[in-house]
Amino acid sequence: MDLPLLISIFPQVLTDGLILGFMYALIALGYTMVYGVLEFINFAHSEIFVTGAFVGVEILLALKARGTLDLLSPFLVLIVLLVAAMAVSGLLAVTVERVAYRPLRGKPRLIPFISAIGVSFFLQDAIRLFESIWRNSFNLVYPTMDLFNQRFTLTETIDISVKSVVVIVAALLMLWALHLLVNRTKIGKAMRAVAEDQATASLMGINVNRMISLTFLIGGAMGGAAGVLFGIQYSLINPYTGFIPGLKAFTAAVLGGIGNIPGAMVGGLVLGLLEAFAASYFSLLTHGAFGAEYKDIFAFSVLILILIFRPKGLLGEVVRERA
């Protein structure tokens, strides 16, 4: 075992894990918000996330085709991408709720679960069909913006790109804004009331359907923003890109405590760090017997162990009180 090497790469591995963790946390918010209000897992959220990524790449490709991409400030372009992706993904999530979930509200949980899976497949094929007709390809690459690809050295052992810093800062700002919305505003109070007891909230004058739609809107918007940041960070996207990140984000939500918004962030960070450490250290610790391809096995094994001893997640599942 090369101990000096293990120590020397630790800061870079930690940085990479945080970047990945914040990405999972942003996607996990969509799962955890919907579950917190409806006690329902929206398995179409991964496709809503991918929709945001495609909105971002289409805007970038349009700007590049017109020759204006290099003339605009990358940060202005990023803001436009985030706003557009959040709007489209948020509205898509509201539409999905209205068409596929609301008519099934109150039915046995298995029925809306099957509906969510059906919506997921439908959105995958819809994106593939649209991109195949529009561009004759559904594997798209995010055009590069030179400023975001620049790298700088924080310390002798930490090298980070501008786009990675953008991902971390954007994730922190959005998580902070969501925390303020849910805990410091009347809308957030109404959403929490609906999550606590829909019937009582309705009697108190709260429009339950509107609050549920707003929950889907916010969760979808967060997923759309995560899609843009994912595309900028990892470049290549296709209609099926969202499956694995979506599955891991759902895992992160469960790990942190499903229905718990801070738990989604904590779970995402823990899962991202586990993957980063496994990907970097497995090969070194096992002398090449196991490589980075086993990082998912390691991360999910640790998840299983945590949930055995703490079934409600690290911060605990949000539980509704009943009189």
C-alpha positions, 0 to 999 in steps of 0.5 A: 500500500502506497500510503503517501500516494493515498494521502496526496490524492485525498483532497482531490478525491474529496473535491470530486466527491463533493461535486458529484454529491451536490449533483445528486442532492439537487436531483434528490430534492424532486423526489423528497419534496413530492414524497414529503407532500404525497408520500409518493415516489415520482419515478418520472423525475429522472426524465424531467431532469433529462428534459432540463439537460436537453433544453440547455443543450438546445439553447447552446446549440442554437447560440453556437449556430448563430455565432453568438455563443462566444460573444456572450458572457458565459455566466449570462448564458448559464443564467439563461440556461438555468431559467429556461430549463427550470421553467420547462422542467417545472411545467412538465412536472406539473403537467405529469402530476395533473395528467398521470397522478392526480386522477389516481390520488387516493388509489392504492399506492401501487397504481400511481407507482405503475403510472410513474413508471409508464410516464418515465418510459413515455418521456424517454421515447418522446425525447428520443423521437423529438431529437431524432426528428429535429437533429437526426441524433439523440446523443448530444454534446454540450458545446464548450464555453472556454471560461468554464473549462479553465482549471486552477490550482487551489493547493498543491494537491487540489486542481478544480475547473471553473465549471465544477465551482459553478456546480457547487455554488449553484447547488448551494444557492438553490438549496438555500433558496429552497430552504428559505421558501419552505421554512420562511414563507407563507407558501412554504407553511401552506405546503407543510400544512398540506404535507401534514394533513390534506383534509385539515389544510383544505378546511383551513382555506388552503387550496390543496391541489394548487399546493401539490402542483406547486410542489411538483413545479419546484421539484421539477425546476430543481431537476431541470437546473440539475440537468443543465449543470450535469450537461455542463459538467459531463458534456454528453447526454441522451434520453436515457442519461437520467436513469442512473443519476436518478436512481442514485439521487433517489437512493440519496434521498432515502439515505438522508431521510425521504421527505426530509429536504436537508436529508436530501442534501446530506444523502447526496453528499454522502453518496457522492463522497462514497463513490469518489473514494471507492473509484479512486482508492479501490484499485490502490488498496487492492493492488488492481484486483478491483477498480473504479467499476466497483464503486457502485457496489461499494456505495450501495453496500454502505447504504444497506449497512446504514439503513439496517442500523438507521432505517429512516435515514441519516436525518430521519424520515419526515413522519406525519403526526396524527391526532 
